[in-house]
Amino acid sequence: MMLWSLVKILLFVVLVGAMTLGAEYLMTAEGGIQLTVAGTEYTLGPLQSVIAAVVLVVAVWILLKLLSLLLAVWRFLNGDETAISRYFDRSRERKGFQALSEGMMALASGEGRVAMAKAAKAEKYLRRPELTDLLTAQAAELCGDTREATETYKKLIGNETTRFVGVRGIMKQKLAEGDAGTALKLAEKAIQLKPRHEETQDVLLKLQAQAQDWAGARKTLSTKLKTGTLPRDVHRRRDAVLALSEAREVLDDANSIEAREAAIEANRLSPDLIPAAIMAARSYVANGKPKLAVRVLKKAWEAQPHPELAAAFAEIEPNETPAQRIKRFAVLTKIKPDHPETKLVLAELHLAAEDFPGARRALGDLVDTLGDARALTIMAAIERGEGAPDKVVRGWLAKALSAPRGPQWVCDNCHQIHAEWAPVCTNCQSFDTLSWRAPLASGMPTATGVQMLPLIVGPSDDAQREPEDAIADAEILDEADDGPARPAGVRDAAQADDSVGTAADREK
């Protein structure tokens, strides 16, 4: 700062010296300008000529200003009440808007301090806080001065025209701080001020879903549909997700009648939503309407075959024999016979019926084309049932443990794997982003589990089997039992134990 002051002093001295030298030169120079006006001749020396030129320029400038003032007075007399005030404020406005423009450029360039200084200068000339306060708040956020930004946003809230901007600014600050509760209240206030604002709608919907305010989220979703910020098909899908979440919450409160109605409503809104179809089917079964449950599961299976759909289909007739179950499952398996899930379910059904050749035929080439843990474990069960040596069975199991785990509930946003479906991702808190697909790299157990393993690790055909082999099989069993869902074709544990004994008797 001191250096700049010294430079300005030196420049002033140099300028004064140059002007002095120039005046001395003009006084000693010969010649000049001769003017004839109305027959009278005027002779001006060099210095007088320069002074006359400067006076002429000043006179022209004053004349133009006077003409501009007369024009403003004329407009005022013709009804323009602000013409004279605009005339006197024009220079200030020009400087103020110039400073505002420079501040916006500085903000876009990432120069927060410069932007704040330009905003202060613009406010000095313009006195329009609705413009300059916004620039100041954004520049303060850029500099990391959250306190200054908050104070400025509060000033904006006090002005009716900038209230939404102030509320939205503080809302974003609370989101950055992790204060979801306050951010939710601010988002509700912001949406009241400007219902059609798409970004605020999305923030409010996400916060309501995280807070499990399903009724409020459905209202916000309806607002998005009415304002045209959400396609109708996406609205139906997400409304079904919210209805399903509401049904699950009611179910947790042990209010079964409302839960059934909400589940059926969720399935009506989106028949391809797997959890909604499962809950609706169970609701129909509980109401003594198994045919409606079959219809719901068939429609969901047409959209996407899923092991949990097969498990729900099995629950419709829990006491049927394996042969009866195979026959009844034809309603599902004939819909998409070439789908991998259909083949896997059929193989599990035949395993439960101890029809090991049938299970092999149903499995087909999935061991080579799919190659996931579930297919390999089923193959191990088939080998065990057909009397293959223990080393062959354990070879398939070893492959299963190192193979991909197959489709799971994966977040499309952050790729987090979930053991079961949820409306909100537990990792990134995104709403309705879970889809049933194979993850890029999975370290979690399969979502369907491998409950046929008691059939595999039954009595050995080798009387001298080493203890280490039994321990290895026990570890495999523990690893496989981590899956949350039960394959449709597998019966209860007692039936599986009977199957083991039957297989062992045949081997002997």
KOLKEMI-112020 format. One record per residue: residue in one letter; x, y, z of N, C-alpha, C in turn. Coordinates in steps of 0.001 Angstrom, whole numbers, plus 500000, padded with zeros to 6 digits. Layout:
% residues N
aXYZXYZXYZ...
END
This chain:
% residues 508
m500835498795500000500000500000500000500871501258500000m501875501274500835502792502418500878503535502574499566l503899501458498966504610501500497685503732502120496610w502447501747496615501539502303495612501358503810495824s501297504270497076501194505704497361502432506446496866l503598505860497069504836506460496586504852506555495070v504362505506494406504307505512492940503388506613492444k502238506807493102501304507856492688501913509244492878i502649509444493957503312510743494185504334511019493092l505115509996492761506124510157491713505480510463490369l504391509781490074503696510048488815503161511483488777f502647511979489902502143513350489958503258514354489724v504419514130490350505563515032490172506009515043488718v506086513850488122506496513748486720505517514479485824l504202514328486094503187514981485282503283516501485390v503448517001486609503584518455486802504831518968486082g505932518245486199507155518644485515506979518675484013a506284517659483467506063517611482016505200518779481566m504157519102482330503298520230481964504078521553482038t504935521685483020505743522909483141506668523067481951l507338521993481586508230522036480422507461522350479151g506279521765479042505470522011477854505036523467477771a504619524066478914504200525469478917505372526387478585e506559526089479144507750526903478854508098526821477373y507959525652476807508261525487475380507290526295474525l505986526240474884504989526966474101505178528476474213m505631528978475376505836530412475564507009530927474745t507999530124474557509194530545473794509084530228472322a508079529455471932507954529061470514507367530214469701e507688530238468442507184531244467526505965530714466783g505242531635466129504074531231465367502816531328466202g501760530765465698500500530784466409499351530572465452i498161531050465842496940530863465068496329532241464824q495952532502463580495293533754463217493827533462462886l492909534185463557491479534015463346490882535352462914t490011535343461949489318536549461480487841536370461756v487299537210462602485878537134462984485253538498462747a484279538538461846483545539791461542484504540921461152g485495540600460338486431541606459859487540541934460817t487501541316461995488545541581462984489478540384463047e490739540659463015491745539592462994492323539416464397y492375538119464806492915537763466132494103536835465926t495178537144466632496387536301466559496628535690467943l496709534363467998496937533625469242498295532941469182g499031533142470232500313532463470290500139530969470557p501252530213470549501147528762470774500473528403472096l500859529045473192500269528720474495498803529134474525q498504530296473960497121530750473923496255529814473062s496852529275472013496101528352471141495711527083471898v496650526573472693496356525359473465495268525634474497i495378526768475177494370527119476181492996527292475525a492986527926474366491720528126473648491095526785473262a491923525840472831491400524524472452490785523812473660v491467523902474801490930523264476017489617523902476422v489560525249476358488331525964476715487196525582475778l487513525414474504486491525036473531485910523652473842v486803522707474173486331521344474512485431521379475742v485847522121476762485040522223477990483690522866477697a483727523887476850482479524589476513481509523661475784v482038522865474870481173521916474148480590520888475104w481413520412476047480929519413477022479821519995477897i480018521256478346478999521912479162477711522124478359l477872522477477108476710522686476257475894521394476095l476597520289475898475908518999475776475180518632477068k475808518897478209475172518621479493473905519464479672l474010520730479282472850521605479400471707521152478499l472071520730477302471038520221476392470367518971476974s471187518087477585470635516882478202469724517222479378l470122518226480182469285518652481305467968519261480801l468061520098479741466846520675479172465904519584478651l466492518524478074465669517418477572464980516687478735a465709516508479861465105515863481033463972516717481597v464172518050481647463113518946482122461896518870481216w462168518820479922461055518714478966460257517423479193r460939516317479416460248515049479688459469515110481003f460053515784482005459372515927483290458079516713483122l458153517786482330456970518603482103455907517846481316n456329516802480598455383516016479810454886514773480560g455148514699481860454575513628482667455533512582483182d456790512590482774457777511619483260458335512131484590e457788511615485710458111512158487022459550511884487455t460162510873486904461529510516487331462584510949486332a462230511742485363463191512113484324464357512912484894i464077513895485762465149514737486311466027513937487274s465376513089488147466172512297489093467057511300488351r466553510745487257467368509818486460468553510533485840y468339511798485480469436512553484881470592512699485863f470295513020487099471359513215488090471931511887488613d471131510816488525471599509516489031472287508684487953r472284509174486739472794508354485641474255507976485832s475031508915486266476455508653486460476679507638487572r475923507785488677476060506844489783475629505446489356e474549505363488606474087504051488147475108503394487235r475709504197486365476699503634485460477874503049486230k478334503794487229479440503292488049479011502080488875g477778502125489394477302501012490211477143499738489415f476529499847488231476353498652487409477681498136486867q478614499039486643479943498610486235480595497790487345a480474498284488592481032497536489725480311496206489910l478990496180489714478219494940489843478633493930488785s478834494410487565479276493528486482480655492942486779e481553493788487253482887493303487591482841492309488750g481922492538489704481779491605490810481269490250490356m480324490252489429479811488979488905480892488225488132m481697488940487383482801488306486669483818487720487658a484091488462488725485022487967489740484464486721490423l483148486708490676482520485536491299482612484322490381a482354484534489094482459483434488136483888482939487998s484860483822488242486270483442488136486813482826489420g485988482796490473486438482215491731487184483178492633e487094484478492361487757485488493187486746486068494167g486548485380495279485520485756496230485740487106496870r486972487381497313487258488657497968487036489835497035v487473489693495790487266490764494804485782490979494576a485028489898494499483579490004494278482903490723495434m483328490437496666482745491116497830483056492613497799a484269492973497417484639494389497338483832495097496253k483654494452495116482871495059494040481402495182494433a480911494222495201479521494283495659479318495466496597a480293495686497480480205496840498388480234498153497609k481063498223496580481127499425495753479827499639494987a479272498556494465478008498663493732476884499123494651e476869498637495888475840499058496834475979500545497169k477210501034497213477454502451497498476815503340496434y476892502913495181476366503739494093474885503450493805l474497502182493864473153501807493440472122501851494561r472563501444495755471648501350496903470474500429496567r470812499287495996469809498270495672470264496943496287p469956496736497566470455495550498272469949494232497705e468807494250497017468308492996496444469249492446495385l470086493328494818471091492882493845472448492640494507t472866493593495277474225493514495833474332492512496977d473259492334497766473321491368498869473462489945498351l472805489656497257472924488320496678474356488045496237l474973489029495586476362488883495171477276488740496387t477002489500497426477814489423498642477700488049499295a476485487515499367476277486204499995477002485103499232q476873485105497923477530484069497129479050484194497185a479548485433497201480993485641497310481502485193498680a480709485447499727481107485010501072481144483492501158e480189482824500540480208481353500514481441480848499780l481789481533498685482966481135497928484235481270498765c484283482272499602485457482494500457485429481624501717g484324480938501949484215480135503163483750480911504378d483288482123504167482815482956505272481319482693505449t480980481592506110479580481189506248478797482162507124r479468482748508090478772483697508966478279484907508177e479154485478507352478766486631506532477664486243505541a477802485040504968476782484575504023475431484431504715t475428483851505920474167483666506645473521484998506965e474297485947507441473763487264507769473182487949506536t473851487786505411473354488421504182472078487748503703y472012486407503806470784485701503413469617486113504303k469885486364505582468826486822506478468300488189506045k469199489053505550468751490341505017467841490138503810l468174489161502975467355488886501800465973488377502198i465914487613503302464620487108503764463703488269504166g464280489335504673463487490485505083462848491234503939n463328491031502719462756491698501543461812490724500837e460609491167500589459606490277500010460029489744498643t460682490560497849461072490137496504462230489147496509t463023489133497577464190488244497632464061487188498727r462859487029499300462683486099500426463007484662500027f462560484244498846462822482872498416464320482614498283v465033483586497723466487483432497556467169483281498916g466733484063499892467318483969501222467037482642501885v465783482181501801465431480885502408466199479753501738r466279479789500412466999478738499685468488478746500032g469061479939500186470478480022500521470784479419501881i469958479732502885470177479157504223469887477664504211m468909477234503417468604475804503304469825475027502791k470468475561501762471651474894501217472788474879502231q472895475921503043473912475925504093473639474843505124k472397474686505517472048473654506489472270472255505920l472021472086504637472304470800504002473796470502504034a474612471515503755476060471323503793476548471007505202e475865471556506214476242471297507598475715469958508109g474822469329507345474246468059507773473038468210508683d472487469394508791471311469638509627470066469400508777a469697468124508617468594467778507723467251468253508255g467081468281509576465814468710510144465490470156509829t466455471032510057466242472456509741466106472656508241a466921471931507473466844472044506010465462471630505503l464866470618506134463528470174505733462496471281505957k462551471927507109461610473009507400461802474179506427l463061474496506118463332475591505173462868475225503764a463030473959503387462572473526502067461052473620501966e460354473279503033458894473416503035458483474879502886k459216475773503569458925477206503442459227477702502032a460334477244501472460714477676500124459700477215499082i459177476000499251458222475487498267456888476222498372q456578476768499551455392477609499689455567478928498935l456793479464498964457055480726498277457103480559496766k457650479441496320457772479218494873457523477732494589p456251477326494437455911475897494285456476475257493016r456757476017491997457195475457490720458709475321490616h459440475636491666460901475581491609461347474120491686e461909473611490595462195472175490478463267471717491461e464327472486491607465408472077492507464911471954493949t464099472920494387463571472871495745462607471700495914q461840471396494890460960470222494934461769468945495154d462866468810494409463702467611494534464345467515495914v464822468653496418465437468648497752464409468275498808l463214468846498721462170468549499699461764467081499641l461621466551498438461245465137498287462305464224498900k463553464516498651464641463700499196464672463772500718l464515464972501275464543465127502730463346464445503380q462188464526502747461009463858503302461167462341503268a461776461832502192462003460386502122462998459944503193q464042460727503396465011460390504431464383460428505823a463455461351506029462781461461507323461598460493507440q461361459684506389460267458720506352458904459403506508d458809460617505993457530461318505935456885460966504594w456327459755504525455847459247503241454641460034502742a453755460443503642452585461216503221453013462569502646g453951463233503314454449464507502789455174464339501475a455919463256501343456639463001500102455673462750498947r454582462066499218453594461819498158452933463140497733k452734464042498687452181465351498361453149466146497493t454430466112497836455440466804497034455526466201495639l455424464879495564455459464194494262454269464618493405s453113464765494033451936465226493300452132466658492787t452797467486493595453100468856493163454017468858491944k455005467980491953455913467887490800455162467476489544l454196466594489686453402466179488522452554467337488013k451914468076488919451040469174488524451817470306487863t453030470551488338453824471644487774454619471224486543g454518469973486152455176469518484928456657469247485057t457166469095486277458593468816486469458880467320486600l457849466478486441458032465035486561457116464337485565p457656463435484711456796462699483774455782461826484527r454670461567483900453596460826484564454009459400484897d454760458747484002455143457358484284456113457284485464v457031458247485539457961458275486678457198458584487962h456183459440487863455376459756489037454668458516489565r454110457710488675453408456494489111454368455546489815r455551455395489249456537454494489858456940454991491256r457274456250491366457741456763492656456608456874493670d455412457150493192454280457159494103454033455755494650a454273454747493815454146453360494284455207453039495329v456419453530495113457487453314496093457119453943497432l456564455148497390456170455818498630455000455117499294a454045454657498474452911453920499033453374452622499683l454326451952499045454877450724499620455599451011500927s456377452083500954457092452447502178456104452781503294e455006453445502917453974453759503899453324452480504419a453125451503503523452529450231503929453441449471504883r454728449475504603455660448773505483455710449420506867e455590450756506897455592451442508185454330451104508973v453199451046508270451948450675508938452021449244509435l452674448384508655452826446991509055453664446879510316d454675447713510435455493447706511648454682448117512870d453656448930512645452797449343513744451701448327514051a451766447184513381450832446070513618449391446420513236n449205447360512333447876447691511838447708446992510500s447356445725510522447429444880509338446442445293508257i445250445758508633444243446094507628444728447254506763e445209448319507388445724449460506625446950449063505817a447786448203506379448976447756505657448589446999504400r447596446148504496447151445391503313446626446331502235e445804447283502655445245448224501678446342449057501022a447312449509501817448405450311501259449269449480500323a449490448208500670450296447341499805449595447104498480i448298446863498525447538446641497288447540447909496434e447431449080497091447480450345496364448836450549495700a449906450212496400451247450343495821451410449437494616n450887448227494698450988447305493565450143447785492392r449003448395492676448165448923491594448878450049490854l449590450891491600450288452014490986451447451553490114s452157450516490553453322450031489797453405448513489931p452737447767489030452727446303489145454108445659489028d455090446356488424456415445776488257457332446026489455l456844446711490481457646446953491680457615445678492527i458731444986492572458778443651493171458352443635494629p458896444498495506458458444448496907456966444731497069a456424445615496229454991445907496312454171444690495909a454609443991494872453895442791494431453917441713495517i455058441543496171455176440530497224454263440862498394m454280442119498832453444442504499971451964442425499608a451614442828498386450216442746497963449764441285497888a450617440403497362450259438989497273450032438397498658r450898438725499593450719438214500958449452438782501597s449118440025501243447876440603501758446664439852501223y446691439514499930445587438746499348445480437358499975v446630436728500208446611435403500832446026435488502235a446419436530502970445887436694504329444378436951504309n443873437540503217442438437792503088441689436627502462g442403435506502210441759434351501610441487434504500134k442339435256499424442166435458497982443432435026497243p443730433723497231444977433259496591445015433505495083k443856433501494424443853433731492975444343435135492640l443937436110493443444425437473493217445923437555493497a446406436810494485447841436787494775448617436215493591v448083435145492983448743434559491811448784435558490666r447682436281490466447625437252489378448669438358489572v448793438831490809449772439881491107451190439399490840l451526438209491309452887437685491157453201437373489700k452211436911488955452433436644487529452783437930486779k452057438995487089452317440257486402453702440784486746a454101440662488012455442441097488403456508440209487768w456246438915487654457208437995487031457390438317485549e456319438735484896456427439142483494457369440326483344a457324441245484307458208442411484243459651442021484532q459861441221485588461214440796485951461147439590486891p461536438409486429461602437250487330462550437524488494h462142437115489673462917437439490874462731436317491896p463774435924492611463652434828493585462665435123494708e462522436369495108461574436685496168460136436544495680l459903436777494399458578436511493838458269435019493885a459283434204493569459094432749493631458833432300495061a459521432903496023459306432546497425457890432911497858a457414434084497426456045434483497761455028433569497090f455332433125495865454441432209495167454379430867495898a455492430435496456455514429183497214454690429294498483e454638430483499082453897430676500334452388430567500147i451917430648498914450483430556498683449957429181499096e450736428130498811450381426766499194451555426168499965p451683426451501247452883426040501982452962424538502254n451845423817502201451842422405502593451809421443501415e452035421925500217451983421043499059453258420211498956t453172419097498239454332418229498036455237418823496965p456488418353496910457381418884495862456840418694494458a456205417542494200455651417298492864454510418273492566q453673418518493547452590419476493355453119420888493140r454209421200493829454777422538493690455348422743492283i456013421713491757456540421827490388455404422087489410k454312421361489605453161421525488696452558422910488829r452405423395490055451786424706490263452685425829489767f454001425644489892454938426691489469454990426855487951a454368425949487225454346426084485765453654427379485345v452767427885486183452101429157485892453128430280485756l454179430227486558455238431228486474456289430874485437t456760429621485492457931429255484688457659429253483191k456396429167482801456110429190481355456086430612480801i456112431607481682456047433001481212457348433388480511k458470433167481181459777433457480589460671432243480782p460472431208479972461190429943480206462691430030480005d463164430995479217464596431091478943465326432050479884h464610432664480790465250433591481726466072432803482750p467265433275483097468097432540484070467385432271485391e466601433226485877465911433017487160464897431889487059t464213431792485911463263430692485717463980429352485776k465120429242485112465876427993485119466374427645486519l466832428654487244467334428398488593466212427933489521v465049428573489424463912428162490254463482426738489921l463419426422488640463057425061488239464063424041488774a465342424382488689466362423467489206466190423254490706e465891424314491450465677424187492894464436423353493198l463386423535492388462182422733492577462463421249492377h463199420928491349463530419514491084464475418978492147l465356419813492681466210419372493784465369419007495002a464389419837495301463525419551496446462744418258496249a462416417945494989461718416704494674462674415526494495e463973415732494687465018414714494530465076414174493102d464640415015492167464751414675490752466012415351490227f467167414692490471468440415312490143468687415411488641p468346414413487826468459414593486363467572415743485864g466364415846486433465499416953486045466092418303486429a466739418345487585467391419584488007468525419949487061r469273418930486609470375419192485669469832419734484351r468731419116483877468145419598482624467620421021482777a466990421307483903466458422653484129467583423682484207l468690423294484835469812424228484971470438424537483621g470453423544482717470983423775481375472440424202481394d472745425245480635474125425715480502474418426924481384l473609427140482423473819428324483272475149428291483997v475673427097484270476975427021484943478052427690484095d477938427549482778478935428148481883478577429587481513t477302429840481218476914431177480752476730432164481895l476164431699483020475932432589484160477100432530485133g477401431336485592478597431115486410478610431820487746d477425432101488334477438432743489640477352431689490742a477413432150491982477490431229493121476248430355493231r475100430912492911473865430144493046473823428985492061a474172429246490807474172428178489807475193427101490147l476371427509490599477412426538490933477026425705492150t476356426309493126475932425560494308474843424562493952i473930424962493071472911424014492600473571422852491885m474609423132491117475321422059490422475982421113491420a476516421684492501477099420830493535476033419945494165a474837420485494391473741419695494948473337418570493999i473327418885492704472987417843491719474027416728491748e475296417097491783476358416090491826476248415231493080r475961415870494214475788415119495450474618414150495334g473494414647494806472317413803494689472520412637493752e473342412809492712473588411730491751474718410813492186g475259411045493405476262410142493937477687410431493501a477998411638493123479366411975492718480296411921493934p481583411702493733482536411688494856482570413033495564d482989412985496822483039414209497620483948415268497012k485046414850496420485976415829495870485339416603494717v484433415965493961483739416666492880482784417705493462v482048417282494513481098418204495142481829419399495735r482936419089496454483677420181497080484325421090496038g484651420539494890485190421369493805484173422390493323w482905421949493161481867422893492766481638423958493842l481674423508495107481474424469496196482605425482496267a483826425019496016484956425948496029484802426994494933k484322426571493760484067427534492687482958428514493080a481941428002493778480819428855494165481248429958495120l482176429613496024482599430599497007483381431751496383s484050431503495282484838432548494636484136433161493427a482926432660493115482196433149491939481410434411492277p481006435185491275480125436334491528478843435892492207r478286436765493029477107436410493818475799436594493061g475854437030491826474634437166491045473911438474491318p472690438615490787471951439878490961471647440165492425q471701441449492764471396441921494112470770443300493997w470307443806495125469761445164495135470931446143495184v471121446874494088472272447768493933471767449189493679c472378450141494345472029451552494137472616452022492804d471782452586491956472251453082490661473110454334490799n473039454986491944473778456230492144475185455980492690c475286455230493781476593455013494422477068453571494333h476249452663493752476596451249493557476733450483494879q476127450999495938476120450277497209475200449064497093i475639447921497653474857446694497619474023446607498902h472743446244498742471830446136499876471313444703499971a471192444220501181470689442865501377469213442771501023e468451443845501189467045443871500819466682445243500271w465545445281499584465108446528498955464750447567500011a465040448829499689464675449949500556464356451142499665p463455452017500088463117453177499245464245454193499145v465117454232500169466218455199500202467521454445500389c468528454774499588469842454131499719470452454491501075t470940453478501769471519453720503097472879454404503022n473475454423501848474808455013501721474752456472501258c474098456720500121474073458077499551472747458797499784q471786458112500425470489458710500763469667459096499533s469962458495498390469182458784497182467854458032497240f466834458643496657465491458068496690465213457273495420d464689456057495592464264455187494485465397454949493481t466534454508493989467674454232493106468115452775493161l467402451907493911467804450510494017467190449697492879s468019448927492203467545448057491124468172446682491291w467464445678490792467910444289490917468805443948489729r470096443894489967471050443608488896472340443090489506a473204442597488637474507442102489091475427443291489347p476014443389490536476927444503490810478220444358490028l478937445474489903480208445437489184481214444533489887a481247444619491204482130443754491988481462443520493323s481127442297493596480351441989494790481176441221495791g481125441679497037481762440935498107480754440452499119m479451440585498779478402440187499704477832438844499297p477205438131500223476585436865499888475369437064499008t474993436014498281473851436095497396472580436390498162a471698437154497542470475437567498221469500436411498386t469693435323497640468757434211497729469216433148498697g470456433189499117470959432161500027471149430842499311v471665429848500017471868428520499431471399427500500455q470088427424500664469585426568501718469565425089501348m469971424760500118470040423338499780471349422706500246l472226423488500891473510422934501315473399421789502318p472375421715503201472268420507504018472169419241503185l471649419358501978471589418215501074472972417825500583i473864418831500528475200418578499987476124417994501033v476171418576502187477149418172503196476552417130504130g475843416145503543475322415026504311476399413968504494p476002412710504754476978411636504961477898411464503765s479153411258504033480148411137502965480174409729502420d480528409592501164480698408260500573482066407715500881d482895408462501574484242408044501924484296407865503434a484410406639503899484410406350505340485604406943506030q486666407207505315487903407738505904488034409233505653r486924409921505587486974411346505273487744412102506350e488624413009505931489476413740506860488662414785507631p488994415042508914488274416084509680488376417459509028e489514417718508357489651419034507730488587419252506657d488204418143505958487176418282504926485832418648505543a485508418031506677484240418359507341484221419809507801i485365420278508310485452421674508743485264422609507559a485871422258506434485738423095505234484286423192504794d483574422034504810482163422061504430481334422883505399a481667422807506690480935423610507669481134425094507419e482365425481507055482623426888506745481851427323505513i481753426433504515480988426742503309479526426949503656l479015426077504547477623426198504947477360427528505648d478272427919506554478122429202507246478156430364506270e479050430279505293479169431351504294477899431471503485a477299430347503125476132430363502250474866430770502969d474809430548504285473588430826505027473349432297505285d474246433194504805474087434618505075472998435273504253g472525434630503166471520435253502304470193435389503008p469454436486502766468218436757503495466986436059502967a466978435670501676465759435129501089465864433628500926r464740432937500877464716431477500789464335431076499377p465129430238498696464766429798497353463409429099497355a462669429318496282461299428824496253461228427310496247g462181426654495657462080425217495487462532424406496659v463079425026497697463626424271498817462587424183499917r462424422996500480461470422809501563462118423135502884d461463422805503992462009423137505305463179422227505638a463811422475506788465043421777507142464815420295507322a463662419905507889463403418477508107463314417738506789q462655418355505785462570417719504475463940417621503828a464763418675504017466106418619503445466919417503504083d466785417289505409467502416212506074467050414847505569d465743414701505310465255413434504753465857413183503383s466010414261502607466600414101501274468034413625501374v468754414134502382470136413711502556470198412217502829g469319411752503716469327410327504030468994409484502829t468025409916502038467644409148500842468795409070499863a469460410210499656470601410217498728471710409303499218a471962409343500534473019408497501081472682407022500936d471406406649501131471018405250501013471233404765499587r470907405624498622471107405190497243472573404981496947e473428405848497499474863405700497235475358404366497774k474898403993498996475331402715499544474839401557498705
END
